[in-house]
Amino acid sequence: MNDFNSLQTVLVDWFDTPLKDLPRELRQRIQNDLFPLPWDSLSSEQRRSAASQWDQLNDPVLAEGKEYWWNLYTYKTAIEREIETLKGNDADPNAADSRERLVGLENILRHLKRALSHPEDAKRARETLALAGIAPTGEYSYVVADTPYPKALRLLTKYLQATPDEIAAWVFLGPKLGGLAAYTNANELDQPPRFHFDAPNADEHDFDYLPPLMGLWFCSAHLDSFEPGERFLTGRALMEKWREVPGIDPEAFIRAKIAESRLQDIHPVTGLTQGSCPGDDSFPPIAHGLFSRSEIKAIEALDFGGGELGKVVSPSITADRDTALQDVANTIAKQWKLNNRKRFSKRDIAEKLAQSDEWGEMKAIRIERILRKEW
């Protein structure tokens, strides 16, 4: 016979009550059983969830998977608190990094709630999270690696007109330096490992950084709101571009700018090129490297006097694409004004565009950033 004293049952009428107003025996029970959770800092729904999780951990009938359920609840509580912080006055919800983090956390929270809705079935909860690609990577951190490289390439090409070479550079840099995190085997592992480029075999000198991209997975929440910290041009393209300048030896000029510390060469596999390490054939030629567009533009403005060269390397979200999207948005807004009396915002228009056939592959959050008008 199960004589278990359910915390959720004894508190059923008290989840909206502050701790100081509870009967003494309930107050003592909460302080003992839910320590160190701060009762007064939790919403009534969080309190109910905490009591439910305590029951699941302590009821002998639900003994299987106690630690698993408690960890899930702990993760869920931490994510809820971070979401509240991001939405509060201490953080700017419109900042790119805050919005990106918020979108990712809300996506994770949705799947966690679905998993926690079946406390009687630990296997089902694990399957729910596995299908969503969610796995713990730290104390309160998750990876949602649900987008294979071909789809990520298509999205980033549409969003940013990105090239495969740029994606390789962003993966090399990682999120902390304005790039992207990528993972391997996300289709078969609960905790997909983070991808890092390997150094080339000393005998083979294989400097090709594009083949490793083919098996990578990315987080859709990150892709949807990704704004690169830097755009890149390949060394080959840069040399072709500067070859148009009369009297300039492109490769020698690139070496000179690297020596002046005004131009940085990077390579995802080796880190640098022979531009920084001349004569060392363990590094790839300059043509195989990647170069910052902002540094290129600054050099052209100072050394060449600006002009058309600077325009070629400007960020590649084209004016044509932006104008077409804005025109469609203006048409929708005009029709909305005719058919509705309710006020509407740029977000409302972005959400309607995200449901259309032409722009449906773009998320509303990205469309809203492109639109230049508020209604």
C-alpha positions as CSV (number, residue, x, y, z in Angstrom):
1,M,0.0,0.0,0.0
2,N,1.3,3.4,-0.9
3,D,1.1,5.8,2.0
4,F,3.1,8.5,0.2
5,N,2.1,12.1,1.3
6,S,1.9,14.0,-2.0
7,L,3.2,17.6,-1.8
8,Q,1.1,18.6,-4.8
9,T,-2.0,17.3,-3.1
10,V,-1.5,19.2,0.2
11,L,-0.7,22.4,-1.6
12,V,-3.4,22.2,-4.2
13,D,-5.3,25.2,-2.8
14,W,-2.1,27.2,-1.9
15,F,0.0,27.7,-5.0
16,D,-1.1,31.4,-5.3
17,T,-0.2,32.2,-1.7
18,P,3.0,33.9,-0.5
19,L,5.1,31.8,1.9
20,K,4.4,34.1,4.9
21,D,0.7,33.6,4.6
22,L,0.8,29.8,4.5
23,P,-0.1,27.6,7.5
24,R,2.9,26.9,9.6
25,E,3.0,23.2,8.7
26,L,2.8,23.9,5.0
27,R,5.5,26.6,5.2
28,Q,7.8,24.1,7.0
29,R,7.1,21.4,4.4
30,I,8.0,23.8,1.6
31,Q,11.2,24.9,3.3
32,N,12.2,21.3,3.8
33,D,11.1,19.7,0.6
34,L,11.7,22.4,-2.0
35,F,14.9,23.8,-0.6
36,P,16.7,25.8,-2.1
37,L,13.9,26.9,-4.5
38,P,12.7,30.4,-3.5
39,W,8.9,30.0,-3.2
40,D,8.1,33.7,-3.4
41,S,10.2,34.2,-6.6
42,L,8.3,31.5,-8.4
43,S,5.0,31.9,-10.3
44,S,2.1,29.7,-9.3
45,E,2.7,27.5,-12.3
46,Q,6.3,27.1,-11.3
47,R,5.3,26.2,-7.8
48,R,2.9,23.6,-9.0
49,S,5.5,22.2,-11.3
50,A,8.0,22.1,-8.4
51,A,5.6,20.2,-6.2
52,S,4.8,17.8,-9.0
53,Q,8.5,17.1,-9.6
54,W,9.0,16.5,-5.9
55,D,6.2,14.0,-5.9
56,Q,7.7,12.2,-8.9
57,L,11.1,12.0,-7.2
58,N,9.8,10.7,-3.9
59,D,6.7,8.6,-4.7
60,P,7.8,5.0,-4.6
61,V,5.4,4.2,-7.4
62,L,7.3,6.7,-9.6
63,A,10.7,5.7,-8.5
64,E,12.1,5.0,-11.9
65,G,14.0,7.9,-13.4
66,K,14.0,10.2,-10.3
67,E,17.3,11.8,-11.1
68,Y,16.4,12.3,-14.7
69,W,13.1,14.1,-13.9
70,W,14.7,16.3,-11.3
71,N,17.4,17.3,-13.8
72,L,14.9,18.1,-16.4
73,Y,12.9,20.2,-13.9
74,T,16.1,22.0,-12.8
75,Y,17.0,22.8,-16.5
76,K,13.4,24.0,-17.1
77,T,13.4,26.3,-14.1
78,A,16.8,27.8,-15.0
79,I,15.6,28.4,-18.6
80,E,12.4,30.1,-17.4
81,R,14.4,32.4,-15.2
82,E,16.7,33.4,-18.0
83,I,13.8,34.1,-20.3
84,E,12.2,36.3,-17.6
85,T,15.6,38.2,-17.3
86,L,15.9,38.7,-21.1
87,K,12.3,40.0,-21.2
88,G,12.8,42.2,-18.2
89,N,14.3,45.7,-17.8
90,D,17.9,44.4,-17.2
91,A,18.3,43.3,-20.8
92,D,17.5,44.8,-24.2
93,P,15.1,42.4,-25.9
94,N,15.8,44.1,-29.2
95,A,19.6,43.5,-29.1
96,A,20.6,40.9,-31.6
97,D,22.3,38.6,-29.1
98,S,19.4,38.9,-26.6
99,R,16.8,38.1,-29.3
100,E,18.8,35.2,-30.6
101,R,19.2,33.7,-27.1
102,L,15.5,34.3,-26.3
103,V,14.4,32.5,-29.5
104,G,16.6,29.6,-28.7
105,L,15.5,29.3,-25.1
106,E,11.8,29.6,-25.9
107,N,12.2,26.8,-28.4
108,I,14.0,24.6,-25.8
109,L,11.4,25.4,-23.1
110,R,8.5,24.3,-25.4
111,H,10.1,20.9,-25.9
112,L,10.9,20.5,-22.2
113,K,7.3,21.2,-21.3
114,R,6.2,18.6,-23.7
115,A,8.6,16.1,-22.2
116,L,7.6,16.9,-18.7
117,S,3.9,16.5,-19.5
118,H,4.4,12.7,-19.3
119,P,5.9,12.1,-15.8
120,E,4.8,8.5,-15.9
121,D,6.9,7.7,-18.9
122,A,10.6,8.5,-18.8
123,K,11.2,6.7,-22.1
124,R,8.7,8.9,-23.9
125,A,10.2,12.1,-22.5
126,R,13.7,11.0,-23.7
127,E,12.3,10.3,-27.1
128,T,10.5,13.7,-27.2
129,L,13.8,15.5,-26.5
130,A,15.9,13.3,-28.8
131,L,13.5,13.9,-31.8
132,A,13.9,17.7,-31.1
133,G,17.7,17.3,-31.1
134,I,17.9,18.6,-27.5
135,A,20.8,17.4,-25.3
136,P,22.5,18.9,-22.3
137,T,25.9,20.4,-23.0
138,G,26.5,22.2,-19.7
139,E,24.7,23.0,-16.4
140,Y,21.8,24.8,-18.0
141,S,22.7,24.7,-21.7
142,Y,21.2,22.8,-24.6
143,V,22.0,22.2,-28.2
144,V,19.2,22.1,-30.7
145,A,21.1,20.9,-33.8
146,D,18.3,20.2,-36.2
147,T,19.5,21.7,-39.5
148,P,21.8,19.8,-41.8
149,Y,24.4,21.7,-43.9
150,P,22.5,21.7,-47.2
151,K,19.5,23.4,-45.6
152,A,21.7,25.8,-43.6
153,L,23.5,26.8,-46.8
154,R,20.2,27.4,-48.5
155,L,18.9,29.5,-45.6
156,L,22.1,31.5,-45.2
157,T,22.2,32.1,-49.0
158,K,18.7,33.4,-48.9
159,Y,19.1,35.4,-45.7
160,L,22.6,36.8,-46.3
161,Q,23.7,35.7,-49.8
162,A,26.4,33.8,-47.9
163,T,29.0,31.7,-49.7
164,P,30.2,28.2,-48.6
165,D,33.6,29.9,-47.9
166,E,32.0,32.4,-45.6
167,I,30.2,29.6,-43.7
168,A,33.5,27.8,-43.2
169,A,35.0,31.1,-41.8
170,W,32.0,31.5,-39.4
171,V,32.3,27.9,-38.2
172,F,36.1,28.4,-37.7
173,L,35.5,31.6,-35.6
174,G,32.5,30.2,-33.6
175,P,29.7,32.1,-31.8
176,K,31.9,34.1,-29.4
177,L,33.7,35.7,-32.4
178,G,30.6,36.5,-34.4
179,G,30.4,33.1,-36.2
180,L,28.4,29.9,-36.0
181,A,28.5,26.7,-33.9
182,A,28.3,23.5,-35.9
183,Y,27.9,19.9,-34.7
184,T,28.4,16.4,-36.1
185,N,26.2,13.3,-35.9
186,A,23.3,15.3,-34.6
187,N,20.9,12.8,-36.3
188,E,22.1,9.9,-34.2
189,L,23.6,11.3,-30.9
190,D,21.6,12.8,-28.0
191,Q,24.6,15.1,-27.3
192,P,26.2,16.0,-30.7
193,P,29.8,17.0,-30.4
194,R,30.9,20.5,-31.4
195,F,32.8,20.5,-34.7
196,H,36.3,22.0,-35.0
197,F,38.5,21.9,-38.1
198,D,41.5,19.5,-37.8
199,A,45.0,20.4,-38.7
200,P,46.0,18.9,-42.1
201,N,48.2,15.8,-42.3
202,A,51.8,17.0,-42.6
203,D,52.5,14.8,-45.6
204,E,49.3,15.4,-47.5
205,H,48.9,19.2,-47.1
206,D,45.1,19.0,-47.6
207,F,44.0,22.6,-47.2
208,D,40.4,22.2,-48.5
209,Y,38.1,23.4,-45.8
210,L,34.8,22.8,-47.7
211,P,34.4,19.0,-47.6
212,P,34.1,18.9,-43.8
213,L,31.1,21.2,-44.0
214,M,29.0,18.5,-45.8
215,G,28.4,16.5,-42.6
216,L,27.7,19.4,-40.2
217,W,24.5,20.3,-38.4
218,F,23.4,23.7,-37.1
219,C,20.8,25.1,-34.7
220,S,17.8,26.5,-36.5
221,A,17.2,29.2,-33.8
222,H,20.7,30.5,-34.3
223,L,20.4,30.5,-38.1
224,D,17.1,32.3,-38.0
225,S,18.5,35.3,-36.2
226,F,22.2,35.1,-37.2
227,E,23.9,38.4,-38.0
228,P,27.6,37.7,-38.8
229,G,30.2,39.7,-36.9
230,E,32.2,39.9,-40.2
231,R,31.8,39.1,-43.9
232,F,34.7,37.5,-45.8
233,L,36.2,37.4,-49.3
234,T,38.4,34.6,-50.5
235,G,42.1,35.4,-51.3
236,R,41.5,34.4,-54.9
237,A,38.6,36.8,-55.3
238,L,40.5,39.6,-53.5
239,M,43.5,39.2,-55.9
240,E,41.2,39.3,-58.9
241,K,39.6,42.4,-57.5
242,W,42.8,44.3,-56.8
243,R,44.3,43.2,-60.1
244,E,42.0,45.8,-61.7
245,V,43.9,48.6,-60.0
246,P,46.6,49.9,-62.4
247,G,50.2,49.3,-61.2
248,I,49.2,47.0,-58.3
249,D,50.7,43.5,-57.8
250,P,47.8,42.0,-55.9
251,E,49.7,39.3,-54.0
252,A,52.5,41.6,-53.0
253,F,50.1,44.3,-52.0
254,I,48.2,41.8,-49.8
255,R,51.5,40.7,-48.1
256,A,52.3,44.4,-47.5
257,K,48.9,45.1,-45.8
258,I,49.4,41.9,-43.7
259,A,52.8,43.1,-42.6
260,E,51.3,46.5,-41.7
261,S,48.7,44.6,-39.5
262,R,45.9,46.2,-41.5
263,L,44.8,43.0,-43.1
264,Q,44.4,39.6,-41.4
265,D,44.6,36.3,-43.3
266,I,42.7,33.4,-41.9
267,H,42.3,29.8,-43.0
268,P,39.8,27.4,-41.2
269,V,42.2,24.4,-41.4
270,T,45.6,26.0,-40.7
271,G,44.7,29.3,-39.1
272,L,46.9,31.4,-41.3
273,T,48.2,31.4,-44.9
274,Q,51.6,32.0,-46.5
275,G,50.7,35.7,-46.4
276,S,51.6,35.6,-42.7
277,C,54.1,32.7,-43.0
278,P,56.0,33.4,-46.3
279,G,57.9,30.4,-47.7
280,D,56.4,27.9,-45.3
281,D,54.6,25.3,-47.4
282,S,52.8,23.8,-44.4
283,F,50.5,26.8,-44.8
284,P,48.3,27.3,-47.9
285,P,48.9,30.0,-50.5
286,I,47.2,33.4,-50.1
287,A,44.6,32.5,-52.7
288,H,43.2,29.8,-50.3
289,G,42.8,32.2,-47.4
290,L,39.8,34.4,-46.3
291,F,39.9,38.1,-45.7
292,S,37.7,40.5,-43.7
293,R,35.5,42.6,-46.0
294,S,35.6,45.5,-43.5
295,E,39.4,45.5,-43.5
296,I,39.4,45.4,-47.3
297,K,37.0,48.3,-47.5
298,A,39.1,50.4,-45.0
299,I,42.3,49.7,-47.1
300,E,40.5,50.7,-50.3
301,A,39.2,53.9,-48.8
302,L,42.6,55.0,-47.6
303,D,45.0,53.5,-50.2
304,F,42.8,53.8,-53.3
305,G,40.6,56.7,-52.4
306,G,37.3,54.7,-52.1
307,G,35.2,54.7,-55.2
308,E,33.6,51.7,-56.8
309,L,36.0,49.2,-55.2
310,G,34.5,49.8,-51.8
311,K,31.0,49.1,-53.0
312,V,32.0,45.6,-54.2
313,V,32.7,44.3,-50.8
314,S,29.8,45.9,-48.9
315,P,27.6,43.5,-46.9
316,S,25.8,41.3,-49.4
317,I,22.2,41.7,-48.4
318,T,21.3,43.4,-51.6
319,A,19.2,46.5,-52.0
320,D,17.1,44.7,-54.7
321,R,16.1,42.0,-52.3
322,D,15.3,44.5,-49.5
323,T,13.3,46.7,-51.9
324,A,11.2,43.8,-53.2
325,L,10.4,42.7,-49.7
326,Q,9.6,46.2,-48.5
327,D,7.3,46.8,-51.5
328,V,5.3,43.6,-50.7
329,A,5.2,44.7,-47.0
330,N,3.8,48.1,-48.0
331,T,1.1,46.5,-50.1
332,I,0.1,44.2,-47.3
333,A,0.0,47.1,-44.8
334,K,-2.1,49.2,-47.2
335,Q,-4.6,46.4,-47.6
336,W,-4.6,45.8,-43.9
337,K,-5.6,49.5,-43.3
338,L,-8.5,49.1,-45.7
339,N,-9.8,45.9,-44.2
340,N,-9.1,46.4,-40.5
341,R,-9.4,49.1,-37.9
342,K,-7.0,47.4,-35.5
343,R,-3.6,48.9,-35.1
344,F,-0.8,46.7,-36.4
345,S,3.0,46.7,-36.2
346,K,6.0,45.8,-38.3
347,R,6.0,42.4,-36.5
348,D,2.4,41.8,-37.7
349,I,3.5,42.4,-41.3
350,A,6.6,40.3,-40.9
351,E,4.5,37.4,-39.6
352,K,2.2,37.6,-42.6
353,L,5.1,37.6,-45.0
354,A,6.6,34.6,-43.2
355,Q,3.4,32.7,-44.1
356,S,3.6,33.6,-47.8
357,D,4.9,31.3,-50.5
358,E,7.6,33.7,-51.7
359,W,9.0,34.6,-48.3
360,G,7.9,31.7,-46.2
361,E,11.3,30.2,-45.8
362,M,12.4,33.2,-43.9
363,K,11.4,33.6,-40.2
364,A,9.4,36.6,-39.1
365,I,12.2,37.7,-36.8
366,R,14.5,38.1,-39.8
367,I,11.9,39.7,-42.0
368,E,11.2,42.3,-39.3
369,R,14.9,43.3,-39.2
370,I,14.9,43.9,-43.0
371,L,11.8,46.0,-43.1
372,R,12.6,49.7,-42.8
373,K,9.2,51.0,-41.9
374,E,7.1,50.8,-38.7
375,W,3.3,50.9,-39.0
